[in-house]
Amino acid sequence: MIYDILLIAETFNGRILQSAYELLEFGRQFISTGFHRMALVVPGSGISPEAESIGKNYGIDIIAVENKYLGLMNPEVLQKAVKEVINRFEPLFICFIHSVTGSAVASALAAETGASCITGIESFTDNGGMLSFRRNIFGGRVTVEVSSLEKRCVLTMLPGSYAQCEETGKCIPDSAAVTVIKFDYEPSGLFLNDIISEEAGSFKLDEAEVIISAGRGIGNIEHIGLIERISGIFMKSAVGASRPVCDMGWLPYGRQVGITGKTVSPKLYVACGISGSPQHVAGMKNSGIIVAINTDPGAAIVSLAHYIIIEDLVPFLILLEEKYNESYRDTSFQ
């Protein structure tokens, strides 16, 4: 079997991460440009049952790669595993999610196989058979379109660029074959012993439907608790932050939204005291609804927001919390 494009899902301890469903939507649109064969590569340890399930539910060919060191996505093993898959299925395009692991493996894999490498893509266009991939450079200040002149190209897709593919069984309506590869390889240079999870009780930024983000405009670390309480009003919510908030130690770097943090696309993004640097905007501009709360009507975030609240942040949030407690004590917004 020969595939035009391979999508490389990320997994963790036998679970396929949500970013895989964004890759599926990217792949669905990619195939519509005239390519014919696509498969989702699912690396992991004990991952085959879940991989087969996603293939059946979404109507896509699956290549499950089993290796005990892929339970924690060891990048050395992942690189060797994907190279094995490339040698067997001869794809023209290989697409990773633009994560720490995906970016490291994609660049190394491209160098090892002689392929071109385009990272952090947000979309693509078909220019008469030549695909152009859109990406930001210089911290989001400039957008460029890049095409590959090599026969094979390795891509990384920026999280949040595509909505999650709907479970219709019609991503590839005529195929759902499953191939399981037992990849016998032990790492020689890098061993992962454990991954420290985010703080207990918080919803992951890339899976949250609502994100309340704190910027330097919240004033001081004592107001983080207020941001957390506002976040608690909503279901499936998380607290985010701009880089200065994380640099000052008010919130951990795992909460940072932006090019050097997490790229997110929740249904609702509330920017609290955030000016809107290009680095931050690039990480949240694809959110469904953006609300900016700021005292400065000229702040960059204001031009991006769908709703703008020009108020002193802390008194406004305190009033919002009070009104919520008065009127919606026994309910939650969804």
Secondary structure, DSSP 8 states (H G I E B T S, - for coil): ---SEEEE--EETTEE-THHHHHHHHHHHHHTTT---EEEEEEESS-HHHHHHHHHHHT-EEEEEE-GGGGGT-HHHHHHHHHHHHHHH--SEEEEESSHHHHHHHHHHHHHHT-EEEEEEEEEEEETTEEEEEEEETTTTEEEEE---SSSEEEEE-TTSS----SSS-SSTT---EEEEE-----SS----------TT---GGG-SEEEEE-GGG-SGGGHHHHHHHHHTBTTEEEEE-HHHHHTTSS-GGGBBSTTSB----SEEEEES----HHHHTTTTT-SEEEEEES-TT-HHHHH-SEEEES-HHHHHHHHHHHHHHH-TT--B-
